């Protein structure tokens, strides 16, 4: 699909999360000095004497150089994400992004579905084995729709686990949601269900039963569980899928967590 446009609050949170992360990372770059690959360190919280004008230079092949190169690669990855988000923000809006007050606290979270909840869950626990599974980098998926959903989650930069296990005490049953998605910037995760084949009676009944179980277990639509209903079994609606996920993400960010009354101008990080 075409470029994904983030909702304003999601965009602001992703941008600010990375800006704050960059401040804490060891920073630098790679270069060639006297014909040798070199690691240049321009910022290290433990060594304030390092700066862009006076970087610490290390041979890439040295023990210390290899250690620092991993940290520099991490910094360059986050910096690239930040720059891309900032360019997109400046191309969309004519005002600076807000500051975000982390950590973001949910108004109501009955199941404490935070990053720790996500990290403690294991994936690929589904017991049903289809006759013709769809193979991907995320393992064996049940359908092409689930594969396309996984690809879109990767494109949005949203980590997920496929078919974790959830016990719903109110109905005394264990189910395997399609995905558990992690909105890690706001310390939050949600189950995500792709619901299709509504024209098949038995599948439709199972879908209704699953939705009812979520409801009895206090898993709210758009919060603890996100539903993507596919009404055309021959066409996966990528735009609708992205919209459902990002709308839920956006709704979990309270307006009060954004500070707009700061005269920042256009942000840049060197």
C-alpha atoms as one frame of an Amber mdcrd trajectory, in Angstrom:
protein
   0.000   0.000   0.000   0.980   3.671  -0.206   2.844   5.496   2.557   1.206
   5.045   5.942   0.074   8.341   7.476   0.219   8.282  11.255  -2.457   9.975
  13.380  -1.088  13.168  14.952  -0.844  11.866  18.528   0.791   8.597  17.432
   3.233  10.555  15.273   4.086  12.894  18.156   4.610  10.033  20.610   6.861
   8.071  18.246   8.913  11.176  17.528   9.357  12.256  21.147  10.068   8.686
  22.311  13.014   8.486  19.937  14.257  11.981  20.727  14.478  11.089  24.401
  16.081   7.750  23.580  18.762   9.439  21.476  19.700  11.666  24.423  20.572
   8.550  26.433  22.485   6.667  23.729  26.163   6.630  22.939  26.424   8.566
  19.662  28.881   8.595  16.807  29.561   7.462  13.264  31.831   5.285  11.141
  34.565   6.682   8.915  37.859   5.841   7.220  41.042   7.183   8.794  44.420
   6.444   7.214  42.856   3.671   5.199  41.320   1.934   8.215  37.683   1.651
   9.216  37.222   3.744  12.333  34.575   4.234  14.992  34.110   7.899  15.954
  32.363   8.500  19.310  30.816  11.956  19.616  28.778  11.494  22.796  29.076
   9.146  25.744  27.276  10.000  29.021  30.201   8.518  30.964  32.822  10.577
  29.111  31.624  14.188  28.680  34.889  15.153  26.957  33.763  13.374  23.767
  32.050  15.748  21.341  31.454  16.192  17.582  34.470  18.511  17.484  36.637
  16.199  19.593  35.460  12.613  18.992  37.102   9.523  20.397  38.512   7.508
  17.488  38.850   3.732  17.712  39.918   1.127  15.206  36.819  -0.816  14.123
  38.729  -4.099  14.462  39.879  -3.458  18.047  38.086  -5.033  20.980  36.841
  -1.672  22.239  35.974  -0.583  18.706  33.769  -3.649  18.214  32.062  -2.985
  21.530  31.328   0.621  20.610  30.299  -0.236  17.035  27.266  -2.144  18.338
  26.183   0.910  20.322  26.789   3.244  17.377  24.729   1.005  15.096  21.902
   1.185  17.634  22.163   4.982  17.721  22.218   5.275  13.913  19.106   3.100
  13.627  17.130   5.177  16.137  18.469   8.416  14.600  17.320   7.281  11.149
  13.846   6.526  12.506  13.751   9.925  14.222  14.859  11.784  11.093  12.247
  10.009   8.967   9.484  10.820  11.471  10.607  14.429  11.745  10.749  14.901
   7.970   7.253  13.448   7.717   6.001  15.744  10.500   7.476  18.862   8.888
   5.993  17.867   5.518   2.544  17.457   7.101   2.309  20.268   9.674   3.497
  23.882   9.821   4.121  23.802  13.570   6.568  22.012  15.820   5.664  18.672
  17.413   4.665  18.729  21.078   6.607  17.439  24.008   5.141  14.245  25.470
   4.884  13.575  29.190   6.162  10.039  29.661   5.220   7.619  31.107   1.736
   7.681  29.630  -0.838   6.362  32.095  -4.044   4.695  30.946  -7.338   5.866
  32.439  -8.414   2.251  32.975  -6.478  -0.949  32.358  -8.307  -3.975  33.824
  -5.694  -6.521  32.700  -2.481  -4.486  33.133  -1.635  -4.999  29.464   1.692
  -3.193  29.477   5.127  -3.991  28.005   5.794  -6.522  30.775   2.542  -8.305
  29.877   3.679  -8.470  26.248   7.196  -9.678  27.101   5.859 -12.461  29.326
   3.723 -13.960  26.548   4.946 -16.673  24.180   3.819 -16.858  20.567   2.945
 -19.606  18.064   0.884 -21.589  20.586  -2.126 -22.264  18.358  -3.213 -25.901
  18.235  -5.059 -25.838  14.917  -2.929 -26.910  11.954  -4.354 -25.959   8.542
  -4.003 -28.215   5.527  -2.216 -25.461   3.590  -0.358 -23.189   6.015   1.177
 -19.922   4.867   4.900 -19.744   5.556   6.594 -16.493   6.543   9.476 -15.076
   8.574   7.073 -15.093  11.525   6.482 -18.848  11.279   3.534 -20.803   9.917
   0.448 -18.618   9.657  -3.071 -19.901   9.168  -3.995 -17.790   6.156  -2.816
 -15.264   3.601  -4.906 -12.626   5.396  -2.855 -13.175   8.548   0.327 -12.946
   6.467  -0.763  -9.625   4.989  -1.687  -8.379   8.455   1.766  -9.356   9.744
   3.448  -7.542   6.858   1.469  -4.372   7.596   2.382  -4.530  11.283   6.041
  -4.753  10.268   5.528  -1.782   7.948   3.998   0.238  10.794   6.890  -0.697
  13.095   4.571  -2.400  15.577   6.041  -5.525  17.239   3.686  -8.481  17.597
   3.453 -12.102  18.687   1.362 -14.553  16.703  -1.175 -16.772  18.456  -0.333
 -16.318  22.116  -2.618 -18.007  24.644  -5.281 -16.198  26.641  -7.361 -17.709
  29.423 -10.710 -15.997  29.955 -11.887 -16.842  33.440 -15.468 -15.620  32.913
 -16.076 -18.248  30.199 -13.473 -20.787  31.391 -11.803 -21.099  27.996  -8.396
 -20.688  26.408  -8.141 -18.973  23.059  -5.322 -18.094  20.678  -5.753 -14.504
  19.450  -4.357 -13.843  15.992  -1.827 -11.309  17.256  -0.713  -9.594  20.421
   0.536  -6.165  19.277   2.869  -4.001  21.333   2.505  -0.222  21.402   5.716
  -0.076  23.402   6.134   3.698  23.257   3.084   4.059  25.519   3.736   0.889
  27.565   0.648  -0.803  26.173  -0.370  -3.898  24.190  -3.611  -5.197  22.679
  -4.952  -8.352  21.112  -5.722  -8.075  17.410  -8.231 -10.308  15.656  -8.632
 -10.547  11.880 -12.167 -11.768  11.298 -13.119 -12.990   7.836 -15.118 -15.707
   6.069 -18.335 -14.300   7.506 -20.237 -16.100   4.758 -19.435 -19.474   6.345
 -21.978 -20.347   9.032 -19.717 -22.314  11.395 -16.934 -19.718  11.203 -19.409
 -16.903  11.785 -20.712 -18.670  14.903 -17.174 -19.128  16.253 -16.429 -15.470
  15.575 -19.531 -14.349  17.481 -18.647 -16.677  20.351 -15.086 -15.310  20.522
 -16.274 -11.695  20.538 -18.760 -12.559  23.288 -15.975 -14.172  25.352 -13.774
 -11.102  25.007 -16.683  -8.936  26.112 -17.418 -11.054  29.192 -13.737 -10.980
  30.092 -13.723  -7.148  29.971 -11.561  -6.911  26.855 -12.904  -3.720  25.307
 -13.022  -3.185  21.512 -10.385  -0.688  20.450  -8.540  -1.043  23.740  -7.660
  -4.525  24.997  -8.747  -6.111  21.709  -8.851  -4.691  18.179 -11.181  -6.233
  15.608 -10.570  -6.106  11.867 -13.651  -7.408  10.028 -12.912  -8.456   6.452
 -16.193  -8.519   4.577 -14.698  -9.401   1.196 -12.891 -12.722   1.438 -11.183
 -12.166  -1.915  -9.672  -8.768  -1.125  -7.658  -7.873   1.961  -8.401  -4.239
   2.828  -4.962  -2.934   3.840  -6.184   0.617   4.411  -8.919  -0.543   6.780
  -6.513  -2.831   8.668  -4.023   0.015   9.220  -6.813   2.395  10.162  -8.208
   0.067  12.836  -4.806  -0.506  14.432  -3.653   3.118  14.389  -7.029   4.461
  15.538  -6.823   2.186  18.585  -3.213   3.288  19.230  -4.223   6.943  18.945
  -7.184   6.548  21.323  -4.874   5.222  24.047  -2.884   8.477  24.113  -4.610
  11.005  26.421  -4.665  14.567  25.122  -3.287  15.630  28.506  -0.017  13.786
  27.806   0.896  16.268  25.069   2.376  19.701  25.819   1.667  22.118  22.973
   2.404  25.399  24.751   6.162  25.154  24.202   7.833  27.401  21.634  10.164
  24.869  20.064  10.372  25.803  16.410  11.452  23.014  14.057  13.393  20.356
  15.926  16.724  19.091  14.657  19.203  16.663  16.187  22.719  16.650  14.833
